[in-house]
Amino acid sequence: MSHTRTSLLAAMALVAGTTGTALLVGQAGAATSAVPCTVDYKVQSQWDTGFTAAVTITNNAAAKSGWTVKWSYAGNQKVTNGWNGKISQNGADVTVANEGYNGNLASGGTVSFGFNGTYSGTNSVPATFTLDGVTCNVDGGGPTDPGPTDPGPTDPGTPSGKANNPYTGAKVYVNPEWSAKAAAEPGGSKIANQPTAVWLDRIAAINGVKGGMGLRAHLDEALKQKGSGELVVQVVIYDLPGRDCAALASNGELGPNDIDKYKSQYIDPIVSILSESKYAGLRIATVIEPDSLPNLVTNAGGTTTTTDACVTMKGNGNYEKGVSYALDKLGAIPNVYNYIDAAHHGWLGWDSNLGPAVQQFHKVATTNGASVKDVAGFIVNTANYSPTKEPHYKVTDTVGGQTIRQSKWVDWNQYVDEQSFAQALRDKLVAAGFDSGLGMLIDTSRNGWGGSARPSGPGPQATVDGYVDGSRIDRRIHAGNWCNQSGAGIGERPTAAPAAGIDAYVWVKPPGESDGNSAPIPNDEGKGFDRMCDPTYGGNPRNGNNPTGSLPNSPLAGQWFSAQFQQLVKNAYPPLS
């Protein structure tokens, strides 16, 4: 729904404190070349003390290589964090300058940025905007969006009808099956009400395995949890042909050439269910095929980590075809938000990996029917243990004139934690052609690294290795270790919009579900025995030939691992209350 207002009505609405969208246009009621600029300021969602806004500027003057937008609030609104622009505030006055990647603004071109803010009382739309000191003419006569005060059922969000960040202002689905297992463990009641993702790791999981909940049952339960507000359901799409080509613990049921089966028996039924009208009011965040595309970048040719299975999957193109198909079909559903898996900093954090990864992601998002518009964002650290933030050291530190990047742990990586990696990756993705509103997710379910082994400050500055090893909260033997890690703890609780460019901290990997079995276990799920889950194994080139650091006596991937859950609760950081 949209409204057309005269300048008088627009002024009255501002005085009355109406929230929503102000499309600021020229004297004729529409943007023309005679108007130097127009501003579209949308309050995308709003709650008791906060709001999320998106701003789009159209430049009708000469092309610019840099830009600055300013406005003043009539109320007590305060910007808390933003994305796609350098935002500062002095009293009521807000200034937004371009980032390095979006400074070029062509004549007739547009640029967008967004932010979260706080307020009390009314949250009026600013009356006047300037672009590089030139007032963007306003008469309020253009179409406006009803915003969150409209009785419509959903946040209008982006032009496609989707919210810019689906997590903002929304609850997130609590999986009752996981919640019951967590609550049954000592101390588990402290986190049993936290939201976790639903993993569809085989065709049978769509309808439920061994009497468990299938996709429809989860969505029906989500409708009950939703109530009158917004709710996000997190679903992991995870059944590619030749799945997990560089490991064995999470191999799947489909052979390398089963792409048609993947499409018709896996993706199509999921799309059919998610498209049902009864679920149109849910926000569904899909995590697309963990580890798949990163494996094509690092493990499919010419390196010490190359595996024959990854070479096969790169050669036949079925990872790319499968992910593109999923993006295309799922992205066509108005309330689905696709997040592509982008590994973690300890996998793709070197320039030699990150550049090719961005190219790989863009290729998949623009071929086989897919479009960048099908991609809401990317997720990092899915089912991994890399810290969200390393509090005691940063990648630019030096010891005795030597960069800490040359330490054995960092190993010349450009990043030491997930948030810096995710934000940098996001910038590169936008520069490569992805939407400027792209959002990142960080899986924080098992990366807290609390407990007695957690350093309380920086390490000794005698050597780079001593400094890094004494500083890092990540207590793994090697950043390439990924299976049931000893000493790990629950990380940050799920949180919407915690930092610039980050849509949410999420628990995609449900704490307590095993990464893989520590010894061979016969099964009908296609899951093999990976020595990286064996605590007695001496390692391979992917983890620098180090011990695995895995917990003993672990069950098959995805099955409940009580000892791991209890360790995660014990070592939680922030500590559980």
C-alpha positions in Angstrom: 0.0 0.0 0.0 1.2 3.5 -0.7 -0.1 7.0 -0.2 0.2 10.3 -2.1 0.4 13.4 0.1 0.5 17.1 -0.6 3.2 19.2 1.0 0.7 20.4 3.6 -0.3 16.9 4.6 3.4 15.9 4.7 4.1 18.7 7.1 1.2 17.8 9.2 2.3 14.2 9.4 5.8 15.3 10.5 4.3 17.5 13.3 2.1 14.6 14.4 5.0 12.3 14.6 4.0 9.9 11.8 6.7 7.3 11.1 7.4 5.4 8.0 8.8 6.6 4.7 9.4 10.1 3.5 10.1 10.3 -0.2 11.5 13.7 -0.6 11.1 15.0 -4.1 11.0 18.2 -6.3 8.5 20.9 -6.6 6.5 19.0 -9.2 6.0 16.1 -6.8 8.5 13.9 -8.6 12.2 13.7 -9.1 13.4 15.4 -12.2 16.7 16.6 -13.6 15.9 20.1 -12.3 16.0 18.8 -8.7 19.6 18.3 -7.6 18.9 15.3 -5.4 16.1 13.3 -3.9 16.1 11.3 -0.6 14.1 8.3 0.3 14.2 7.8 4.1 12.4 4.7 5.3 11.7 3.6 8.8 11.7 -0.1 8.1 10.8 -1.3 11.5 10.2 0.3 14.9 9.7 -0.9 18.5 9.3 0.8 21.9 12.7 2.4 22.1 14.4 1.7 18.8 14.1 1.6 15.0 15.9 0.6 11.8 16.0 3.0 8.9 17.2 2.8 5.3 18.1 5.8 3.2 18.5 6.0 -0.6 19.9 9.1 -2.3 19.4 9.9 -6.0 21.9 12.3 -7.5 20.5 14.4 -10.4 23.5 16.7 -10.6 27.0 16.0 -12.0 28.7 12.7 -11.1 30.5 12.5 -7.8 33.5 10.6 -6.6 32.5 11.1 -3.0 29.4 12.3 -1.1 28.1 13.5 2.2 24.5 13.6 3.3 23.3 15.6 6.3 20.0 16.0 8.2 18.8 17.0 11.7 16.3 15.3 13.9 13.4 17.2 15.5 13.3 14.7 18.4 15.8 12.8 20.5 16.7 10.1 17.9 20.3 8.7 18.3 22.0 6.6 15.7 23.6 3.6 17.3 25.3 1.8 14.4 25.0 1.8 10.6 26.2 0.2 7.4 27.2 1.3 3.9 28.2 4.7 5.2 30.4 6.5 7.8 27.8 7.9 10.2 28.4 10.4 12.9 26.1 12.5 15.1 26.5 15.7 17.0 23.4 16.5 19.0 20.5 16.4 16.6 22.7 16.7 13.5 23.6 13.6 11.6 26.3 13.3 8.9 26.8 10.3 6.6 29.9 10.1 4.3 30.5 7.4 1.7 32.6 4.3 2.3 35.6 3.6 0.1 33.6 1.2 -2.0 30.5 3.3 -2.7 31.9 6.8 -3.2 31.2 7.0 -7.0 27.7 8.4 -7.6 26.8 8.9 -11.2 24.4 11.5 -12.5 21.0 9.9 -12.1 22.6 7.2 -9.9 21.5 6.1 -6.5 23.3 4.9 -3.3 21.8 3.4 -0.1 22.8 3.0 3.5 21.1 2.1 6.7 21.3 2.3 10.5 19.8 1.4 13.8 18.7 4.1 16.2 17.0 4.8 19.5 14.3 7.3 20.4 11.6 8.1 22.9 8.3 9.8 22.3 7.8 10.4 18.6 10.1 9.3 15.8 9.5 11.9 13.2 11.0 11.7 9.7 13.6 14.5 9.2 12.3 17.5 7.3 15.3 18.5 5.3 18.3 16.7 3.8 21.4 18.0 2.0 23.8 16.2 -0.4 27.2 17.9 -0.4 25.7 21.0 1.0 22.9 21.3 -1.6 19.4 21.0 -0.3 17.4 18.1 -1.7 14.1 19.9 -2.5 11.1 18.7 -0.6 7.4 19.1 -1.0 6.3 15.6 0.2 4.1 15.1 -2.9 5.5 11.7 -3.9 4.4 8.3 -2.9 5.2 7.2 0.6 5.3 3.9 2.4 2.9 3.2 5.3 5.8 2.1 7.5 5.5 0.1 10.8 2.4 2.1 12.0 0.3 0.9 9.1 -2.0 -2.0 10.0 -0.4 -4.2 7.2 1.0 -7.5 8.4 4.7 -7.1 7.4 7.5 -4.6 7.3 7.6 -3.2 3.8 11.4 -3.3 3.7 13.1 -3.2 0.4 11.4 -2.6 -3.0 10.9 -6.3 -3.3 8.8 -6.3 -0.2 11.4 -7.9 2.0 12.9 -6.4 5.1 16.4 -5.0 4.7 17.4 -7.1 7.8 14.8 -9.8 8.5 16.1 -10.2 12.1 15.5 -6.6 13.2 12.4 -6.3 15.3 11.6 -10.0 15.1 11.7 -13.0 17.3 13.6 -16.1 16.1 12.2 -19.6 16.1 13.0 -21.9 19.0 13.2 -25.5 17.8 11.3 -27.5 20.4 13.1 -30.7 19.6 16.5 -29.2 20.3 15.1 -27.2 23.3 13.9 -30.4 25.0 17.3 -32.0 24.6 19.1 -29.0 26.0 16.7 -28.6 28.9 17.3 -32.2 29.9 21.1 -31.6 30.3 22.6 -30.2 33.5 22.6 -26.4 33.2 20.8 -26.7 29.8 17.7 -24.8 31.0 19.8 -21.6 30.8 19.9 -21.8 27.0 17.0 -24.1 26.1 14.9 -21.1 25.1 17.5 -19.8 22.5 16.7 -20.0 18.8 18.6 -22.6 16.7 18.3 -23.6 13.0 16.5 -26.5 11.5 18.8 -28.7 9.4 17.4 -30.4 6.4 20.4 -32.7 5.8 18.6 -35.3 3.7 15.5 -35.8 1.7 13.8 -37.7 4.5 14.2 -34.7 6.9 11.7 -32.7 4.9 8.9 -34.9 6.2 10.6 -35.8 9.4 12.8 -38.7 10.4 11.9 -41.5 12.8 8.8 -39.7 14.1 10.6 -36.3 14.4 9.3 -33.0 13.2 9.4 -32.3 9.4 9.6 -28.9 7.8 5.8 -28.3 7.9 5.7 -29.2 11.6 8.4 -26.7 12.3 6.6 -24.0 10.3 3.3 -24.7 12.1 5.0 -24.5 15.4 6.7 -21.2 14.2 3.2 -19.7 13.5 2.3 -20.5 17.2 5.5 -18.8 18.4 5.0 -15.8 16.1 2.0 -14.3 17.7 1.2 -10.9 16.4 4.8 -9.8 15.8 7.5 -10.9 13.3 9.4 -14.2 13.6 12.4 -15.6 11.7 12.7 -19.3 11.0 16.2 -20.5 10.2 16.5 -23.4 7.8 19.7 -25.0 6.6 19.7 -26.3 3.1 22.3 -29.1 3.1 22.1 -32.0 0.7 24.2 -31.2 -2.4 25.4 -34.0 -4.6 28.8 -35.2 -3.4 28.3 -33.1 -0.2 31.3 -32.1 1.9 33.9 -33.2 -0.7 36.9 -32.4 1.6 35.7 -34.3 4.6 33.9 -37.5 5.4 31.9 -37.0 8.6 29.2 -35.0 6.9 29.1 -36.7 3.5 25.6 -36.9 2.2 23.1 -39.3 0.6 23.4 -38.0 -3.0 26.2 -39.1 -5.4 28.3 -36.6 -7.3 26.0 -36.7 -10.4 22.7 -36.7 -8.7 21.9 -33.1 -9.5 18.5 -33.8 -11.0 17.5 -35.7 -7.9 18.7 -32.8 -5.8 16.5 -30.4 -7.7 13.4 -32.5 -8.0 13.4 -34.5 -4.7 15.0 -32.1 -2.4 14.8 -28.4 -3.4 11.5 -28.5 -5.2 9.6 -30.1 -2.2 11.1 -27.5 0.1 10.1 -24.7 -2.2 6.6 -26.1 -2.4 6.2 -26.1 1.4 7.7 -22.7 1.9 5.5 -21.2 -0.8 2.2 -22.2 1.0 0.1 -19.2 1.8 -0.3 -20.1 5.4 3.4 -19.4 6.0 3.6 -16.1 4.1 3.7 -14.1 7.4 6.9 -15.9 8.5 10.4 -14.6 7.7 12.4 -17.6 6.5 16.2 -17.3 6.6 17.8 -20.1 4.6 21.5 -21.0 5.0 22.6 -22.3 1.7 24.9 -25.4 1.6 27.6 -25.0 4.2 31.2 -25.6 3.1 30.3 -26.3 -0.5 31.5 -23.3 -2.5 34.5 -22.7 -0.3 35.7 -26.2 -1.0 35.7 -25.4 -4.7 38.0 -22.5 -4.0 40.6 -24.2 -1.8 40.4 -27.9 -2.2 39.7 -28.5 -5.9 43.1 -28.2 -7.6 46.7 -27.5 -7.3 47.3 -27.2 -3.6 48.3 -29.5 -0.7 44.7 -29.6 0.4 43.3 -30.8 -2.9 41.0 -33.8 -2.7 39.8 -36.0 -5.6 36.2 -35.6 -4.5 36.4 -31.8 -4.7 38.1 -32.0 -8.1 35.2 -34.1 -9.3 32.6 -31.6 -8.0 34.4 -28.6 -9.5 34.7 -30.5 -12.8 31.0 -31.6 -13.1 29.7 -28.2 -11.9 27.1 -29.7 -9.7 27.9 -27.7 -6.6 27.5 -24.5 -8.6 24.4 -25.8 -10.4 22.8 -26.9 -7.2 23.5 -23.7 -5.2 22.3 -21.5 -8.2 19.1 -23.6 -8.4 18.4 -23.2 -4.7 19.0 -19.5 -4.8 16.7 -19.1 -7.8 13.8 -21.1 -6.6 14.0 -20.1 -2.9 14.7 -16.5 -3.8 11.5 -16.2 -5.7 9.5 -16.7 -2.5 8.7 -13.3 -1.1 9.4 -14.1 2.5 12.5 -16.2 2.1 16.0 -14.7 2.7 18.9 -16.6 1.3 22.3 -16.5 3.1 25.2 -18.3 1.3 27.7 -20.0 3.4 31.2 -18.3 3.3 33.3 -20.6 5.5 35.3 -18.7 8.1 38.4 -16.5 8.5 40.7 -19.5 9.2 39.7 -20.9 5.8 39.3 -18.0 3.4 41.1 -15.2 5.3 44.1 -15.1 3.0 43.9 -12.8 0.0 44.8 -15.7 -2.2 41.6 -17.4 -1.1 39.3 -14.5 -0.5 39.5 -12.9 -3.9 38.7 -16.2 -5.7 36.0 -16.9 -3.2 34.2 -13.6 -4.0 34.5 -14.4 -7.7 33.0 -17.9 -7.0 30.1 -16.5 -5.0 29.3 -13.9 -7.7 29.5 -16.5 -10.5 27.0 -18.8 -8.7 24.7 -15.9 -7.9 24.5 -14.8 -11.5 24.3 -18.1 -13.5 21.8 -21.0 -14.0 18.9 -18.7 -13.4 20.1 -17.1 -10.1 20.4 -13.3 -9.5 22.2 -11.3 -6.9 18.7 -10.2 -5.9 18.2 -13.8 -4.7 20.9 -13.3 -2.1 20.0 -11.5 1.2 23.5 -12.1 2.5 26.2 -14.5 3.6 27.0 -16.5 6.8 30.4 -17.2 8.3 31.5 -19.6 11.0 28.6 -22.0 10.4 29.3 -25.0 12.6 32.8 -23.7 13.4 34.6 -22.4 16.4 36.4 -19.2 15.3 35.8 -16.3 17.8 33.5 -13.5 16.9 36.1 -11.0 18.2 39.5 -11.5 19.6 39.6 -9.0 22.5 43.3 -9.0 23.3 45.1 -8.7 20.0 44.5 -7.5 16.4 46.0 -8.4 13.1 47.9 -5.1 12.8 49.8 -5.7 16.1 53.6 -6.0 16.0 56.1 -7.4 18.5 59.7 -6.2 18.3 59.0 -4.7 15.0 57.7 -7.9 13.5 54.0 -8.3 12.4 52.1 -10.9 14.3 50.8 -12.2 11.0 54.0 -14.2 10.8 53.2 -16.1 14.0 52.5 -19.8 13.6 48.9 -19.3 14.7 48.0 -16.4 12.3 50.2 -17.8 9.5 50.0 -14.6 7.4 46.2 -14.5 7.5 44.6 -11.1 7.1 42.1 -11.6 9.9 42.1 -13.1 13.4 38.4 -13.2 14.1 35.0 -13.6 12.4 33.6 -10.1 12.7 36.5 -8.4 11.0 36.5 -11.1 8.3 32.7 -10.8 7.8 32.7 -7.1 7.4 35.7 -7.1 5.0 34.1 -9.9 3.0 30.9 -7.9 2.8 32.7 -4.9 1.4 34.4 -7.0 -1.3 31.1 -8.7 -2.2 29.3 -5.4 -2.6 32.2 -4.1 -4.7 31.9 -7.2 -6.9 28.2 -6.5 -7.7 26.1 -7.8 -4.8 23.4 -5.6 -3.4 24.5 -2.7 -1.2 22.0 -3.8 1.5 23.8 -7.2 1.8 23.8 -8.5 5.4 26.1 -10.9 7.1 25.4 -13.6 9.8 27.9 -15.0 12.2 27.3 -18.3 13.9 28.2 -17.8 17.6 26.8 -21.1 18.9 30.2 -22.5 19.9 32.8 -19.8 19.7 32.8 -18.3 23.2 35.9 -19.9 24.5 35.3 -19.1 28.2 36.4 -21.1 31.2 39.7 -21.2 33.1 41.8 -21.4 29.9 40.5 -18.0 28.6 43.3 -15.3 28.7 42.4 -12.2 30.6 44.7 -9.9 28.6 47.4 -9.7 26.0 50.3 -12.2 26.0 54.0 -11.5 26.7 55.7 -9.4 24.1 58.9 -11.3 23.8 58.1 -13.1 20.5 55.3 -13.0 18.0 54.3 -16.6 18.8 54.4 -16.0 22.5 52.3 -12.9 22.2 49.6 -14.4 20.0 49.4 -17.7 21.9 49.1 -15.8 25.2 46.5 -13.4 23.8 44.1 -15.5 21.7 40.9 -16.8 23.3 40.6 -19.4 20.6 42.3 -22.3 22.4 42.3 -24.7 19.5 45.6 -26.4 18.5 45.1 -25.1 14.9 42.5 -22.9 13.3 41.9 -25.6 10.8 40.5 -28.0 13.5 36.7 -28.2 13.2 35.4 -31.4 14.8 34.0 -31.4 18.4 36.7 -29.2 19.7 37.9 -29.7 23.3 37.6 -26.6 25.5 35.0 -24.8 23.4 32.1 -22.8 24.9 28.8 -21.2 24.0 29.3 -17.8 22.4 27.3 -14.6 22.1 23.6 -15.1 22.3 21.6 -14.6 19.2 21.3 -10.9 18.6 19.9 -8.8 15.7 22.0 -6.1 14.1 25.0 -6.3 16.6 27.4 -4.4 14.4 27.7 -2.6 11.0 26.9 -4.8 8.1 26.0 -7.7 10.4 22.3 -8.8 10.2 22.6 -11.0 13.3 24.6 -13.3 15.6 22.9 -16.7 15.1 23.0 -20.2 16.4 22.9 -22.2 13.2 24.7 -25.2 14.6 22.6 -26.3 17.5 24.9 -26.7 20.5 25.2 -30.4 21.5 24.8 -31.8 18.0 28.0 -33.7 17.1 30.2 -32.7 14.2 31.1 -36.3 13.5 32.0 -39.7 15.0 35.4 -40.2 16.6 35.5 -43.9 15.4 33.8 -45.8 12.5 30.0 -46.2 13.0 27.9 -48.1 10.5 24.9 -46.0 9.4 22.3 -45.5 6.7 22.8 -41.7 6.4 25.8 -41.8 4.0 28.1 -40.4 6.8 31.7 -41.6 6.9 34.4 -41.6 9.4 36.7 -38.6 9.2 40.0 -38.8 11.1 39.7 -35.1 12.0 37.1 -36.3 14.5 39.5 -38.8 16.0 41.4 -37.4 19.0 44.3 -39.8 18.4 44.9 -38.6 14.8 48.0 -36.6 14.0 46.4 -34.4 11.4 46.8 -33.5 7.7 47.9 -30.5 5.5 44.5 -28.8 6.1 45.3 -28.4 9.8 49.1 -28.1 9.5 49.6 -31.8 10.5 48.6 -31.0 14.1 46.5 -33.1 16.5 42.8 -32.7 16.0 41.8 -31.5 19.5 38.6 -33.4 19.2 36.6 -34.8 22.0 36.5 -38.6 22.4 33.5 -40.9 22.1 31.5 -38.7 19.7 28.4 -40.0 17.8 27.5 -39.5 14.1 27.3 -35.9 12.8 24.0 -34.3 13.9 23.4 -36.8 16.7 23.2 -35.6 20.3 26.6 -35.4 22.1 25.9 -34.9 25.8 29.5 -34.5 26.9 30.0 -31.8 24.3 26.9 -29.9 25.3 27.9 -29.9 29.0 31.4 -28.6 28.0 29.9 -25.8 25.9 27.7 -24.7 28.8 30.6 -24.8 31.3 32.8 -22.7 29.1 30.2 -20.3 27.9 31.3 -16.7 27.3 29.6 -14.4 28.2 28.9 -16.8 31.1 25.4 -18.1 31.4 23.3 -16.6 34.1 
